[in-house]
Amino acid sequence: MNEFLDRAEFLDGKRDRGRIRADAFKRDERMEALVELRDSRPEVFETLGTSVRMGLGYYENDKRIAAERGRDVTKGSN
């Protein structure tokens, strides 16, 4: 179904999903702590629940998109 939504146009034009995700990104210190845990102690990180690890993946993807769009993702006041 996603391929149909990607091709859909709205009355005011096609949606720029990357811009929308970049604009919505807010730095989360809890997620940043999970990144540190994953990098420093992967054996502990692997014991965390699937939803936590998936949430981190979404967070990192949104952070990457925001950085690609020129947002400063290093500050807490995004």
N, C-alpha and C positions, 0 to 999 in steps of 0.2 A: 504494500500500500504506500510505502514511503516514496517509491518512484513516481507515483501519481501525484502525491503532494508536492514533490520537488518540481514537477512540471506545471503546477497550477499557478495561475496568475490571479491576483486580486484586483478589485476595482481601482485601487491606487497603484498598481504595478506589482511586479514580481518581488518577493521577499528576499532580502539579503540575510540569510540565516547566520552567516559568519559575523556580520556587523551586529546583529541582535545579540548573539552570544557574547561578543566582545564587550558590548555596552553593559550587559548584565553582570559581567564578572566582578566579583568582590574578593579581595584577598582574605583568606581564612587561616588564621594562625594554627588552628587545630589540624587542618590539612597539611600545612607546612611541617608540622611536627611529625605527621605520618610519613611524609617524604623523607625526613631525616631518619626516622625509624627504619624505613624500608632500605635506605642506603647504608646505614650503620649496622643494623642487626636484622638481616633478612630472615633469619630463622624465627625470630619473634614476630615479625610482620606476617609471615605465612600462617601464624596461628590465629590471626584476626579473621573475623567473619567475612563472607563473600561480599555482602552489601557494603561493608566499609572499604574493601579493596576496590570494588566497582565505583563507589563514590569518589575515591581518590583518582581513579582513571578519568572520570568525567571532569573533575576539578582541574586536573593537569591538562586535559584537552582544551577546556575553556581558557585556561591560562595561556596556553600556546597560541590560541587564536587571537586573544587580546594582545599579546606581545607582537604578533605578526601585523596587527592593525595599528601598531604604534602606541599602545597604552603602556604606561609604566606599571608593571605588575610586581615591582619590588617593594612598594609602599603599602602600608596597611589602610590608607584612606582612599582606596579606589572607589 
